[in-house]
Amino acid sequence: MLSYARPIRELIEQLERLPGIGPRSAQRLAFHLLGAGPERAENLAQALQSLHRQIRVCEECGNWSVEALCPVCASDERDRGTLCIVADAKDLVALERAGEYSGLYHVLGGVLSPVEGVGPDELRVAELMDRLERLDVREVILATPPTVEGDATAEFLREILGQFEGLRMTRLALGLPVGADLDYADQVTVARALRGRTEMSD
Amino acid sequence: MLSYARPIRELIEQLERLPGIGPRSAQRLAFHLLGAGPERAENLAQALQSLHRQIRVCEECGNWSVEALCPVCASDERDRGTLCIVADAKDLVALERAGEYSGLYHVLGGVLSPVEGVGPDELRVAELMDRLERLDVREVILATPPTVEGDATAEFLREILGQFEGLRMTRLALGLPVGADLDYADQVTVARALRGRTEMSD
């Protein structure tokens, strides 16, 4: 019984370990890269090698960054009175993409999860407290995801941030996604959309 | 507006160019590789670099190979009287996996496709003729895929191989896939399964 030549097999094995890529996709990708010539594979290899060599964690907010400070923290055009706390750097990018926010961020590096052994010490909570003492923050947006664990994390932060007097604490609005079909929305989302209904302006 | 740091963006761009990987998956894969630490990305990078450095085309059959001859051509346990002609090296692996065939292969490198400008000169047809003159082949299995182009390629080969007297030429059977639901099979397949029906043995 013949199988793939060793270098092909090794590439398939590496690709299979990526999330969402099964044995068939891994095989298809490997043969695609074989057929596409050496340059494509080499470019991808170099992008992979640059990743960890060039990317580090922003000393201030925990975002991925090439410099010691990420572009948000380094910018002097951001409102330093608002701090948006996100679970993950991906969430930061999603918020930036919305183009609605001009404050600073703090990346926790996850959410509290007793099941997975993630407590406050595993998250960048001490760094958050330190920043709040240093900075002159008026509002903290608790933008952890609207899941059980994200809600629990926001609740935990609300409690420990209570020590900063006069600090406004907000959470992202829940409701129907824009463009959604009411019929397809889950009942919890519809309930939250009803509860959070807003006055129509003229 | 902030986007991903450049090394992340470059990896996402490279990943997006792979078949079946859209912007969202590329983003998810890049962040997975960031989170998984440098070793995973480095291993994948090395597998990619080894691919074209170590893999070449078997001088004899056109299969992917590390050596000058692929394992099938180099083996002295294969039946050298049977030659199975496949469009692609992937098809060769699929046939090997079935564990039913012990002859040699010939990889065409595609199928005839006037639309895409693939004629006999773009395929390894001259090499096939050369091998049939050199080798002592009794049977040729035309295992190009059961598609319009694969059928046309098999038909083309049947004609030009007519010059080899006494050469048996066969084509893979068409019918229902094992385990298939008749109800879900397309009508052309059901028609071929009926036409190709076989006697039940005791």
HADDOCK unambig.tbl for C-alpha pairs under 7 A between the chains (distance, minus, plus):
assign (segid A and resid 1 and name CA) (segid B and resid 96 and name CA) 6.19 0.50 0.50
assign (segid A and resid 1 and name CA) (segid B and resid 97 and name CA) 6.98 0.50 0.50
assign (segid A and resid 1 and name CA) (segid B and resid 99 and name CA) 6.59 0.50 0.50
assign (segid A and resid 2 and name CA) (segid B and resid 96 and name CA) 6.05 0.50 0.50
assign (segid A and resid 3 and name CA) (segid B and resid 93 and name CA) 6.41 0.50 0.50
assign (segid A and resid 5 and name CA) (segid B and resid 64 and name CA) 6.96 0.50 0.50
assign (segid A and resid 5 and name CA) (segid B and resid 65 and name CA) 5.87 0.50 0.50
assign (segid A and resid 5 and name CA) (segid B and resid 66 and name CA) 6.49 0.50 0.50
assign (segid A and resid 7 and name CA) (segid B and resid 47 and name CA) 6.79 0.50 0.50
assign (segid A and resid 7 and name CA) (segid B and resid 50 and name CA) 6.22 0.50 0.50
assign (segid A and resid 7 and name CA) (segid B and resid 51 and name CA) 5.39 0.50 0.50
assign (segid A and resid 7 and name CA) (segid B and resid 54 and name CA) 6.78 0.50 0.50
assign (segid A and resid 7 and name CA) (segid B and resid 55 and name CA) 6.94 0.50 0.50
assign (segid A and resid 8 and name CA) (segid B and resid 51 and name CA) 6.32 0.50 0.50
assign (segid A and resid 10 and name CA) (segid B and resid 47 and name CA) 6.24 0.50 0.50
assign (segid A and resid 11 and name CA) (segid B and resid 44 and name CA) 6.95 0.50 0.50
assign (segid A and resid 11 and name CA) (segid B and resid 47 and name CA) 5.00 0.50 0.50
assign (segid A and resid 11 and name CA) (segid B and resid 48 and name CA) 6.40 0.50 0.50
assign (segid A and resid 14 and name CA) (segid B and resid 44 and name CA) 5.64 0.50 0.50
assign (segid A and resid 18 and name CA) (segid B and resid 29 and name CA) 6.86 0.50 0.50
assign (segid A and resid 19 and name CA) (segid B and resid 29 and name CA) 6.88 0.50 0.50
assign (segid A and resid 29 and name CA) (segid B and resid 18 and name CA) 6.87 0.50 0.50
assign (segid A and resid 29 and name CA) (segid B and resid 19 and name CA) 6.88 0.50 0.50
assign (segid A and resid 34 and name CA) (segid B and resid 52 and name CA) 6.96 0.50 0.50
assign (segid A and resid 38 and name CA) (segid B and resid 52 and name CA) 5.55 0.50 0.50
assign (segid A and resid 41 and name CA) (segid B and resid 48 and name CA) 5.53 0.50 0.50
assign (segid A and resid 41 and name CA) (segid B and resid 49 and name CA) 6.63 0.50 0.50
assign (segid A and resid 42 and name CA) (segid B and resid 48 and name CA) 6.77 0.50 0.50
assign (segid A and resid 42 and name CA) (segid B and resid 49 and name CA) 5.94 0.50 0.50
assign (segid A and resid 44 and name CA) (segid B and resid 11 and name CA) 6.92 0.50 0.50
assign (segid A and resid 44 and name CA) (segid B and resid 14 and name CA) 5.63 0.50 0.50
assign (segid A and resid 45 and name CA) (segid B and resid 45 and name CA) 4.08 0.50 0.50
assign (segid A and resid 45 and name CA) (segid B and resid 46 and name CA) 6.93 0.50 0.50
assign (segid A and resid 45 and name CA) (segid B and resid 48 and name CA) 5.90 0.50 0.50
assign (segid A and resid 45 and name CA) (segid B and resid 49 and name CA) 6.49 0.50 0.50
assign (segid A and resid 46 and name CA) (segid B and resid 45 and name CA) 6.94 0.50 0.50
assign (segid A and resid 47 and name CA) (segid B and resid 7 and name CA) 6.77 0.50 0.50
assign (segid A and resid 47 and name CA) (segid B and resid 10 and name CA) 6.24 0.50 0.50
assign (segid A and resid 47 and name CA) (segid B and resid 11 and name CA) 5.00 0.50 0.50
assign (segid A and resid 48 and name CA) (segid B and resid 11 and name CA) 6.40 0.50 0.50
assign (segid A and resid 48 and name CA) (segid B and resid 41 and name CA) 5.51 0.50 0.50
assign (segid A and resid 48 and name CA) (segid B and resid 42 and name CA) 6.76 0.50 0.50
assign (segid A and resid 48 and name CA) (segid B and resid 45 and name CA) 5.90 0.50 0.50
assign (segid A and resid 49 and name CA) (segid B and resid 41 and name CA) 6.62 0.50 0.50
assign (segid A and resid 49 and name CA) (segid B and resid 42 and name CA) 5.93 0.50 0.50
assign (segid A and resid 49 and name CA) (segid B and resid 45 and name CA) 6.49 0.50 0.50
assign (segid A and resid 50 and name CA) (segid B and resid 7 and name CA) 6.20 0.50 0.50
assign (segid A and resid 51 and name CA) (segid B and resid 7 and name CA) 5.37 0.50 0.50
assign (segid A and resid 51 and name CA) (segid B and resid 8 and name CA) 6.32 0.50 0.50
assign (segid A and resid 52 and name CA) (segid B and resid 34 and name CA) 6.96 0.50 0.50
assign (segid A and resid 52 and name CA) (segid B and resid 38 and name CA) 5.54 0.50 0.50
assign (segid A and resid 54 and name CA) (segid B and resid 7 and name CA) 6.77 0.50 0.50
assign (segid A and resid 55 and name CA) (segid B and resid 7 and name CA) 6.93 0.50 0.50
assign (segid A and resid 64 and name CA) (segid B and resid 5 and name CA) 6.96 0.50 0.50
assign (segid A and resid 65 and name CA) (segid B and resid 5 and name CA) 5.86 0.50 0.50
assign (segid A and resid 66 and name CA) (segid B and resid 5 and name CA) 6.48 0.50 0.50
assign (segid A and resid 93 and name CA) (segid B and resid 3 and name CA) 6.42 0.50 0.50
assign (segid A and resid 96 and name CA) (segid B and resid 1 and name CA) 6.29 0.50 0.50
assign (segid A and resid 96 and name CA) (segid B and resid 2 and name CA) 6.10 0.50 0.50
assign (segid A and resid 99 and name CA) (segid B and resid 1 and name CA) 6.75 0.50 0.50
